[in-house]
Amino acid sequence: MKIIHRWMILIFLSSFSNMLNLNDKVSADNIEQGRKIYSQVCFNCHGPKLNGGIGPALNDNYWRHGSSPEAILNAISKGIPETEMIAFENVYSESDRIALRDFILSEQEGMREVLRSVYPVSYFKGKRFKPELFKSVESESQKPLPENVFYFDRSKEGILLGNAKLYIKEAGNYQFVVRPIGRTSIYLNEKEVHYSDAKINKKDSVNLSFELTKGVHDIVIMHEEKVTHSYRFHAVLKNKKGLTIDLCGRSLEGNVPRIIKPGVEAKVARKWIAGLPPRTLLCVLPNKVIVAYNPVDGKVLKAWHTAEINQTPSLADRSAKASALKGIAMTEFSSGVPDSDSVQFKYYESMGEMVTIVSTINGVDKVVTIAPKGAQSFSLSIK
Ligand code: HEC
C-alpha cells in the first residue's frame, strides 16, 4: 500500500505542475508583472539577470529550498528565517507573489524537482526498463536532490530511477547523448526516447531526436550503475545549436552560500578574494572593518569599513569562483611590518575583539595585533 500511495502522490504532483503552462496568454501577462516587481526589488540581492549577488542565483540548477512551483512560492511568501530573505506575504498580494514565481519559473532551463530513487538490481535482471516496472518493487532509498542533476553515491550499486521536470527555454530539436556504460533508458513525456545497453547489439538501441516546445516536460531516467564501472552515469541533452543541458553532476551537500559578517568577537576568514594573494588573512573585526593581512611579509594589503564577505553566491560554479568582499575601501591605514624586516609566519588567533598574528620577525617572536578603532577604522601594533 505504501508504494501505491507514493505513486499516487507523484502522479498528483505531476498533473498539478502540468497545469502551469508557461505558454498560455494569461500567464504571459503574469510573467511581465513578475519581471517588473523583480527588477524593482529582488534584483538588488539576486542580481539583474537572476545570477546571484548577496542572495543565491535563481536561474541555476541548485535550489536549496526546493525547485517546485510550490516551494518557490513558499520561499517568497514566508521568507527564509534568519537570513536576509524576508517574508514577502505582507508586502505583495498573492497574485503578485504568484507572478514573481511564474517569472522565475520562466527563466529556468534544465532539470528541476529532481527525485532520485534507488532500487535493488536483482528484480530488473533481463528486463527492459519501463517506468511501470518500478511500481511493483520497493525502493531502497528516495531523495530529492537540490542540485537537480543525477549522481550516485560513491561505491554504491543499484538501479537509479530519476524523476524530474525538464524546463526548456529554447524550442527546437533535441537529442540525448549518453555515455555507453551499463543500461540506460530515458522517457520523455511518457515516451521512450533513449535505450542503450552495453551488452546488446547497437542496432537494438534507441536514440531518437525530437522536438521540444518551450515549457515544462516530464522526464524519467532509468540507469543501472555497477561498482565496477570506472565512470559513473553521464548524460547530456543537446540541441542542434550546440546548447547542452546536464543531466548528471555532483553532490554539493554541505556546500552552501554563506555571508561572513562581523560578530561580537573578531574572526579570521581565509577565502579566495580576487586580486589578493591566496594566503591572505581576512581579519573581520566587530566594528565591520575587514583588514586583509598578508602573513608572508606582514603587510596590510587592503582594508575596508562597513564590510562583509559573501562566500561564492552561485552554486553551479562554486568551487571555481572567488568570494566577494563588499565594503568601502579605506585609503589610510598602517602598513604593517616595515619592508626591511624578514618575516616568518607562525600562527594567528582571535582574542575577543582583536586578532593576533604571531610571527618571527628578524629572528625574534613578535605579536602583531589588529584591533578595532572607532566606528570605521583599526589599529595595528607590533610587540
Ligand atoms: C536583502 C536581500 C534579498 C532580497 C531583497 C530578496 N532576497 Fe531572496 N534570498 C536572499 C537570500 C540571502 C537567500 C538565501 C537564504 C538561504 O538559503 O540562506 C534568498 C533566497 C531566495 C529564494 C530561495 C532560493 C533557493 O535556493 O531555494 C527565493 C525563491 C527567493 N530568495 C526569491 C526572492 C524574490 C522573488 C525576491 C523579491 C521579491 C527576493 N528573493 C528578494 C536575499 C534576498
Boltz pocket constraint, residues with backbone or C-beta under 6 A from the ligand:
constraints:
  - pocket:
      binder: B
      contacts: [[A, 37], [A, 38], [A, 41], [A, 42], [A, 43], [A, 44], [A, 45], [A, 46], [A, 54], [A, 55], [A, 56], [A, 57], [A, 58], [A, 62], [A, 63], [A, 64], [A, 65], [A, 66], [A, 71], [A, 72], [A, 75], [A, 76], [A, 80], [A, 83], [A, 84], [A, 85], [A, 86], [A, 88], [A, 100], [A, 257]]
      max_distance: 6.0
